[in-house]
């Protein structure tokens, strides 16, 4: 890297005295131990170069593991900062960013020797002292050393508001320069370059900052034009790179928010200062395009944050109608049917927001839903209008998915006891009509009917639905649903005893040993759990290859049995833990050795608690001898003090 000649220095006696104290412990609290340790190492080996102090900001280059150094900065709190934390802010151009090891090295360098930081005047002060010819020569020199800076010359540069007030209603520059700037930022970016998005955001940062300066100066036509042009260009090039961390999306969101501010500001401006029609139309169109990009292309990630609300608040009748017509056409451009429905709902939601802001009555809103054939929304709206019979009739005809029908039935039941029967009968009738067509749908209806009949203490219906569900889904939640229904206070005494016996017999006949083990654990019958687990083991075999991979995890069935057996049947627990540890060791990965050490620690605790320490020492000596070549395993055992 070519070093720049130092700028004029200011007199400096004791720079540290002007700022709040900065201590090692304070730095430790702001970062993790690894970053602090590595940052201290960077500082000690002289990785911080060209340190400067500009105002209250420390700046330097920090040499790291890459070919080029990183630019690192930190803002200090003043000595009279009334207890403000120090530092106030920090940044680094490394991939991690934030309070990284390079920031640590910078702050440690400041603590060690503040006078090593060359104090410089702010950039604006230095440039103000130069003539026009000097400024031109300086810019040419900078572009010669950094050719990418040349494209910034096209960018309009507003002066301070008091120096150049400008007009709120006039665009003062060529908007096409914004698109060229963004295109240049994306140029050469590769989809497989994970740093590309961050670099692009850094390069377009001056553009968003420009828009913010225009907005702060009340130059809304300029601000809106920059925000609109930046958002349009970002959307056009968005998919050229991966935006894993959402940096590109955040730029578009900032534009959306800026455009919303532009619209909101118009309400308080004199007519002569308001946006001209073409700029206003552009602002609304770009807000709509950001919304479309968010919903259609980005999958509804929230990129379109505030713009649609601002449009709803501020749109004229003509603008509102144009948007509604445009929104009706958006879903037709979506290729896949499954996503077209989502887009259609989102588009109608936007239309409803526009209609509500215009003061349309409930009947008009209801018609919007009807026109879009959004039947769940129509049904809900009819309930809100207290047109219950009409809502139920429509739901029975139009709500074809289990989810939509069940959601409507819940809304109906929530209206009170008089509607419980109607809701239950609606879902029961649908089950009768469709049963057998889809096992998944049948299970959904039966699960809901079982739960609701139990909730409203309908013993016969609750037990019938729960048992029908269990016949289709032999899982623990279905078993529990049967138990809940059979143990209702209104059931005939002894119902659960009889039903449970029938269920257990059926499960044994089916050899459903894993579920029988689950049931035994839930009921606290450790002996039955061990017996059922033995059947599972015999079914799958004892070898590691035959055993289900799911039992390699701490939440597996055999581990739960071992945990339940620790007090009364410790030998069974030890057997399971030892087998599990052996499986993890055989996996030959450090993370697996760590898991193995966890189970060996449990064995140690059990043996020592039962005064069988000799057995533990024999076991661990044998294991260390058998696997003496596995250094990573030995490290994990030593870490847990397993000797």
C-alpha positions, 0 to 999 in steps of 0.5 A: 500500500502506498503511504500518503504524506502526513497532513499538517499536524496540530500542537499536541501536549497530552491528547489523552487528557481530553478524553474519558479514561480507557482501560484494558478491562473496559476493552475486554468487556466489549469483545470476546476473550479470543478477540482480545487475546489476538488483538493484544498480540497484534498490538505487541507485534506492531500491526498498527501503522499510521495512527492518527487522531482527527477530532475525537476519532482514532484511525489507523491501518492494521496489518492482519492475516490478509495481503492488505491491511484493514482500516480501523477506527474508534470514536472516543468519549470526551473527558466531560462526557458525564460517564459516557462509555469509552469508546463511543463507536468503532469500525473495521473493514475486516470481514467480521467488522464490529469490535474485532481484534483489529479494534482491540489492537488500535485501542491498546496502542492508544492506551500505550502511547497516545502521543504516537497518534499524529493529530490532524485537522478535520478533512473539511478544514484542510480542504478549505485552505486549498486553492481551486488549482490545488484541489484539482491537482489533489483530486487528480493525484487521488484518482491516479492512485485509486482509479475507482474514485473517478466515478465519484466525480459524477456524483452530485455534492450538495453543500451545507444547507445554509450555503446552498439552500436549494429548492424543495421542488426542483431536481438539481442534478442528472439522476442518471449518474446514480444508476451509473454509480450503482452499476459500477459498484456491482461491476465485476462482482462474482456470485461466489464472492461472499465479501461482494455484498459488503463491498457494494454497500460500502461503495454505494454508501456515499449515495445514500448519505447524499440522499440523507443530506438532501432530506436534512436540508429539506430538498425533497425533490433531490432527496426523493430522486436519489432514493428512487434512483438508488433503489431502482438500480439496487433492485436491478442488480440485486441478484448478481451476488449473494446477500447472505447477511442482508446488507443489500436488502438493508440499502433498499429498505433505507431507500423505502424509508427515505421515500416514505419521509419524502411523501410524509413531508409534503403534507406540511409544505406550501403548495409551491414547495411540494414535489412536482407531479413527475417526481411525486409519481416517481416516488410512489412508483418506486415505493410500489416497485420495492414492495413488489420486489420484496413480496414477489422476488425476495419472498416477503423478507420485510425489505418494504418496511414503511413505504406502503403505509406512507403511500396509504396515508398520502395518496390522492384518489387518482394515485390510489386508483392507479395503485389498486389497478396496478396491484391487481395485475401483480399476481398474474406475473408470478410463474408458480401457482403456490407463490402466486396465492401468497402474492395475491394475498399480499396485493389485496392486503396492500389494496385494503390498506389503501381503501381503509385510509380512504375511509371505505366502509366494511361492505366495500372492503368485503367486496375487495376480498370477494373480487380477489376470491380470498374466501378465508378473509371473506368468511372472517369479515362476515363474522365481524359484520355479525352475518354468521349464517352467511359466513358458515355457509360460505366457509362450508363451500369455499374453505377447502383447505383444512387449515383455513376451515379449522381457523374459521371454526376457531373464530366461530367458537371464540364467539361464545357457547352458542357457536361451539356446536356449529364450529364442531359440526362444520369440521366434522361434516368436512371430515365425513366428506373427505375422509380417506382422500388424504391421511394427513388431512384426516389426522389434522381434522381428527386432532382438532376435533379430539382437542375441541371435544375434550376442551368442551367436555364432550366425553363420547365425541372426544374419545371417539375422535381421539381413538380414530386419530390414534388408529392412524397415528401411533405416536405419543401425542395421539396416545396422550389425546386418548388419555385426556379424553378418557379421563374427563370427569364426565367419563364413566369411571374406569374408562381409561383403565379399560382403554389403556389396556386395549391400546397397550395390547394393540401396540404390543401386537404391532411390536411398537416398542419405541412408543411403548418405551415412550409411554413407560417413561411418561408414566414413570414405569422404569422397569417397563421402559427398560424392557421395551428398550430391550425389544428395540435393541433386539429389533435393530441389533447391537452393532453401531451400523444397525443402530438408528442414527437418531440415538447418537443424540443426547435426547435419544430414547435410550439416553432418556431411559438411562437417565430415568434408570440412574437411581434404581437401576444404575447398571442399566444406565452405565451400560447405555452410557458406555455403549453411546460413548463407544459409538461417538468415539468410533465416529473419529471427530473431535466434536464426537469425542466431546460427546463421548466424554460427556457420557463417560463423565456420567458413568464416573459419577454413577460409579463413584456415587455407588462406591464403585470407584475401582470399576471406574478406574479400571474402565477409564484405564482400559479405554485410554489404553485401547485408544492411546493413538487418539490424541484429540480424545485424550485432550477431551478426557483430560479437559473433563478430568476423566482419569 
